Amino acid sequence: MRITRALRFGVGALALALAASACGGGDEQSALDKAKDGKLTVGIKYDQPGLGLRNKDGSFSGFDVEVAKYVAGKLGVKPENVTLKESPSAQRESLIENGGVDYIVATYSITDKRKEKVDFAGPYYVAGQSLLVKSDNTDITGAESLNGNKKLCSVKGSTPAQNVKEKYAKEVQLQEFDTYSLCVEALLNGSVDALTTDDIILAGFAAQSPGKLKVVGKSFTTENYGIGVKKGDKELRDKINDAIEAMIADGSWDKALAATVGPSGFKVADKPTVNRY
């Protein structure tokens, strides 16, 4: 009797599993399959003026936004069918891994450590780490001048502040927040002395607070911005690399930078060469 009940239970469980699979409970749909259906979800930053910004009216602007939409277009998806999802630095890998986004365009520097978890297309831009301080600050002129009691801010999940402490200013005090906008707020109210991240990001924040903030010192790293995709999805990575090369070749890359970063007065870097990682 017990054996019969067990068999019946086993058959019932198998039937439920098969039903769940038939209803879409099996493998997740790939990004390219979603693109064929005409919709994509792309990760961006929401708080980086000139790069990835969610405006007060709910619209989005910035160079990363334009890259995200251009790539989506090359994959066959119209701009109105692209959902732009906030992707804070500390959450980018997990968002890709769990399928929360199909790809990420969010000032995402290509590093060996990150490549252990995700793959990258690109780079689509090459930046360099620098510092943002108050306009009346004369003490901080570069990374080495942060030694002493200086407080340096960056965001959780990003590497710039730790890079400064390890290589340039071992005595600097590090302060981390969830977003760059909180770092900027802390800088403006005097809670920290400087903010570090990539020069193109800092230029956007300086432009957002005219006369109050300035970028100082020469850039002291090379940051290759890549488009993050799920590990092992070579087909998607190759198609995105094709899209980046097309954007650079047809003039859309220059046009997008001029419209988004240009107003800050920041001198953008030369066009990148796609490395096909």
Protein Blocks (a to p, Z undefined) as FASTA:
>chain_A
ZZmmmmmmmmmmmmmmmmmmmnopaccddfklmmmnopacddddfkbghiaccdfkopac
djklmmmmmmmmmnopafklpccddddfklmmmmmmnopafbdcehiacdfklmmmmcce
ddfbdcdddddddfklckbgbfklmgcjbdcdddehiaklmmmmmmmmmmbccdddfbfk
lmmmmmmnopambdcddfklmmmmmmmmghkaccedjdfbdcdddddddehilmlmmmmm
mmmmmmmmnommmmmmmmmmmmnopacddddddekZZ
